[in-house]
Amino acid sequence: MGKKKNKKNIKSEQMLSEEYEKNLTPNLGEMGDWFEDHPFEPDWFGVDKKGYIFYAFSGGPATIPKIVIDNWQLQLELKDYFTNMLDFSTSEIIKVDKDYYLYDDIDEFEISLARKGIFYFDLVEGYHRFPGYPGYEEFSKHPYFLRKMISPLQPIHISNLNYQIQELMSLFVFDVDVNCNYIYVDRQSKTYKHNLFKKISSE
């Protein structure tokens, strides 16, 4: 039974990768290039389908949901809130070992977010798809997925935040599960409707 499940997961990942490739805009390159003088950054905040918060470093516009880019000012407000206003509430669990090729990219900022109850995911980047490059084997299995780097010891639920922040986060609830080691989003990823968000926040 376990073998069937693994085959299904592999097939699902391949389909997602193919869909990602089709969604890339021609002439933007593999990950997509930011246009000149853009105000955006490759990091953003989202909520999973169970109401838990994650911070993602996506690398480029092709791997950031359109709704996130279209509401970038709200993302800046969320970043300010999570950085400067939300109190520390727990401890972090580093999910990668020191031999992992992106281990040195983990900063105190991501660790501090985990200490506030927020998961941190980083992109399995496309330039590692060539044999001999660090991360090639991982990229082959999880192309363009976000990999969990840090977990909070006690995750914070969206319903524990103040009402204004819940309203902002209601735009960014995605069909992913932060308990998984890998999650997948891209430019076309859709969010839950507001009524489902209310259901999530009331649990």
C-alpha positions, 0 to 999 in steps of 0.5 A: 500500500505504501508503494502505491502512495509513493508512486502517486506522489511522484506522479503528482510532483511530475505533473506539478513540475510540467504545469509550472513550466507551462506557466512560465512567461516566455523571455523571462528565463527559467525562474522569471526575472523581476522587471526594472525598478520593481518594488517586490522581494522574493519572500512572502507570507501565506497560510496553509489549509489548516490555518498555520502561517508560513514564510516563503522565499520563492526566488522569482515571480514565476514561483510567487502566486499572482495574488501575492504580487498583486497585493504586495503592499499588504505583504509589506504590512504583514512583514512589518507586523510579524517582524516588529509587533508579534511577540516571541512565543516558542522555540525553533526546530532547524529541519536541515542538517549542517551538510545541506547546501542551503544551511548557511543561507538560514539567517537569524530573521528566519529563526526569529520567525520560527520563534514566533510560531511561523514555518520557513520554506525555501525554494528548491532552485532550478539551477541545481537541476544539472548533474554535478551541482549541489542539490541536483538529486533533490531538485529531480525529486521535488522540482520547484517545490518549497522545502521546509527549513525551520519549524516552530516548536509550537506553531501559531494559528491564524485565529490567535492573531488580531482581527486586522491581521486575520483579515489581511491573511485571508487573501493568502490561504493556500491549499498546502500543508506546512506539516509536509517537508515540501509544498508547491505553489506557483504564479497560478496558485489560487487561494481559498474563498473568504468563507472557507477562511472564516471556517479555518479561523474558527476551528 
